[in-house]
Amino acid sequence: MIDLSYSNRPEPLLDALAENVAAGQATLYDPVCLLVPNGYVAHYVMQGLARRRGIAAHVEARFLKKFLREVAEASAPGLRIVDRDIIEGELLALFHDGKRLALAELTAVRGYLDPEDGDRTALDRRRAQLAAQIAELFDEYAYSRPEMLAAWRKGALIAGWDEPLQRWQRELWLALFGRAGTLAGRDTATLQALGSEIRKLETVAADLRARDRGLLH
């Protein structure tokens, strides 16, 4: 059974969480796993539990996306879930590929990466910074802008939304997730894509059950 608590203020939510932890943790040695969206929330929750219970022992705060990735990979052995860290690594490798960067669509990227004074340290720093920023964007786009990614996959753009920006981002995204992209293999999937496939299978299963009921009648 799912026990849902909701409030516009964090304090009542912490009160409810402390009660649930106390009810489920018979001793301080019993582990408690919490799923949180980020480190800030984890720190806030840990402090709140400690204030309410006097101590927060054997409480592990895990990030939601990492937890879901581990569950998905355990459910499908051999499948690699693509997350922001993997995207960042692939982008960093791409930013070292002079042939790829020479494409006309990536003129803006070259202009940002190339330091005027030829400082190699500055170049490496910009590569790392840009890879991290774009990886965060691509990870977020999977949830917030699926229609844009679908258009990019077809070679199109979303009209009316900064088309010059879309062009170089699309080129980078296709280098990773396009038909010949480095992350387009059958043994890789994003959490969003995996969730979409599961929902499709659930819809098919529901249709089959409805059809079977119709045949029985």
NORBEL-V103845 format. One record per pair of residues at least 6 apart in sequence whose ideal C-beta (glycine too) atoms are under 8 Angstrom apart, sorted by the first residue. I is the first residue (numbers start at 0). J is the second residue. D is the distance in whole Angstrom. If there is no record, write none. Layout:
i=I j=J d=D
i=I j=J d=D
This chain:
i=2 j=19 d=7
i=4 j=11 d=7
i=4 j=12 d=6
i=4 j=15 d=4
i=4 j=16 d=8
i=5 j=12 d=8
i=6 j=12 d=5
i=9 j=43 d=7
i=9 j=47 d=8
i=10 j=47 d=8
i=13 j=44 d=7
i=13 j=47 d=4
i=13 j=48 d=7
i=13 j=51 d=7
i=14 j=51 d=7
i=16 j=33 d=8
i=16 j=44 d=7
i=16 j=47 d=8
i=16 j=48 d=7
i=17 j=47 d=7
i=17 j=48 d=6
i=17 j=51 d=4
i=17 j=52 d=6
i=20 j=31 d=6
i=20 j=48 d=6
i=20 j=52 d=7
i=20 j=58 d=7
i=21 j=52 d=7
i=23 j=29 d=8
i=23 j=31 d=7
i=24 j=31 d=6
i=24 j=57 d=8
i=27 j=54 d=7
i=27 j=56 d=4
i=27 j=57 d=6
i=28 j=56 d=8
i=28 j=57 d=6
i=29 j=57 d=6
i=30 j=57 d=5
i=30 j=58 d=8
i=30 j=59 d=6
i=31 j=57 d=6
i=31 j=58 d=5
i=31 j=59 d=7
i=32 j=59 d=5
i=32 j=61 d=6
i=33 j=41 d=8
i=33 j=44 d=6
i=33 j=58 d=6
i=33 j=59 d=7
i=33 j=60 d=5
i=33 j=61 d=7
i=34 j=60 d=8
i=34 j=61 d=6
i=34 j=62 d=8
i=34 j=63 d=5
i=34 j=66 d=6
i=35 j=41 d=5
i=35 j=44 d=6
i=35 j=60 d=5
i=35 j=61 d=7
i=35 j=62 d=6
i=35 j=63 d=7
i=36 j=62 d=7
i=36 j=63 d=6
i=37 j=62 d=7
i=41 j=60 d=4
i=41 j=62 d=8
i=44 j=60 d=7
i=45 j=55 d=5
i=45 j=58 d=7
i=45 j=60 d=7
i=48 j=55 d=4
i=48 j=58 d=6
i=49 j=55 d=4
i=64 j=82 d=6
i=64 j=190 d=7
i=65 j=82 d=8
i=67 j=190 d=6
i=68 j=80 d=4
i=68 j=82 d=6
i=68 j=190 d=7
i=71 j=78 d=7
i=71 j=80 d=5
i=71 j=188 d=8
i=71 j=190 d=7
i=71 j=193 d=6
i=72 j=78 d=6
i=72 j=79 d=7
i=72 j=80 d=6
i=77 j=186 d=6
i=78 j=186 d=6
i=78 j=187 d=7
i=78 j=188 d=6
i=79 j=85 d=8
i=79 j=186 d=6
i=79 j=187 d=5
i=79 j=188 d=8
i=80 j=187 d=8
i=80 j=188 d=6
i=80 j=189 d=7
i=80 j=190 d=6
i=80 j=193 d=7
i=81 j=182 d=5
i=81 j=187 d=5
i=81 j=188 d=7
i=81 j=189 d=5
i=82 j=138 d=7
i=82 j=189 d=8
i=82 j=190 d=7
i=83 j=134 d=5
i=83 j=135 d=6
i=83 j=137 d=8
i=83 j=138 d=4
i=84 j=134 d=8
i=85 j=182 d=7
i=86 j=133 d=8
i=86 j=134 d=4
i=86 j=137 d=5
i=86 j=138 d=6
i=86 j=175 d=7
i=86 j=182 d=7
i=87 j=130 d=5
i=87 j=131 d=6
i=87 j=134 d=4
i=88 j=130 d=8
i=89 j=175 d=5
i=89 j=181 d=5
i=89 j=182 d=6
i=90 j=129 d=8
i=90 j=130 d=4
i=90 j=133 d=6
i=90 j=134 d=6
i=90 j=171 d=7
i=90 j=175 d=7
i=91 j=126 d=6
i=91 j=127 d=7
i=91 j=130 d=4
i=92 j=181 d=8
i=93 j=99 d=6
i=93 j=100 d=8
i=93 j=171 d=7
i=93 j=174 d=6
i=93 j=175 d=8
i=93 j=181 d=8
i=94 j=100 d=7
i=94 j=108 d=8
i=94 j=112 d=6
i=94 j=126 d=4
i=94 j=129 d=7
i=94 j=130 d=6
i=95 j=126 d=7
i=99 j=105 d=7
i=99 j=174 d=7
i=100 j=108 d=6
i=100 j=109 d=5
i=100 j=112 d=7
i=101 j=109 d=8
i=102 j=170 d=6
i=104 j=166 d=5
i=104 j=167 d=6
i=104 j=169 d=8
i=104 j=170 d=4
i=105 j=167 d=6
i=105 j=170 d=6
i=105 j=171 d=7
i=106 j=167 d=7
i=107 j=163 d=7
i=107 j=167 d=5
i=108 j=129 d=7
i=108 j=167 d=6
i=108 j=171 d=7
i=111 j=125 d=6
i=111 j=129 d=6
i=112 j=122 d=6
i=112 j=125 d=5
i=112 j=126 d=6
i=112 j=129 d=7
i=113 j=122 d=7
i=114 j=121 d=4
i=114 j=122 d=6
i=114 j=125 d=7
i=133 j=168 d=7
i=133 j=171 d=6
i=136 j=168 d=7
i=137 j=171 d=8
i=137 j=172 d=6
i=137 j=175 d=7
i=140 j=147 d=6
i=140 j=148 d=6
i=140 j=172 d=8
i=141 j=148 d=7
i=141 j=189 d=5
i=141 j=190 d=8
i=141 j=191 d=4
i=141 j=192 d=7
i=142 j=191 d=6
i=145 j=191 d=7
i=146 j=157 d=7
i=147 j=157 d=5
i=147 j=160 d=8
i=147 j=165 d=8
i=148 j=172 d=7
i=148 j=176 d=8
i=150 j=156 d=6
i=150 j=157 d=6
i=151 j=165 d=8
i=151 j=169 d=4
i=151 j=172 d=6
i=151 j=173 d=6
i=152 j=173 d=7
i=152 j=176 d=7
i=152 j=177 d=7
i=156 j=162 d=5
i=156 j=165 d=5
i=156 j=166 d=7
i=156 j=169 d=7
i=157 j=165 d=7
i=173 j=180 d=6
i=174 j=180 d=6
i=174 j=181 d=7
i=175 j=181 d=6
i=175 j=182 d=5
i=175 j=183 d=8
i=176 j=182 d=6
i=176 j=183 d=6
i=177 j=183 d=6
i=188 j=196 d=8
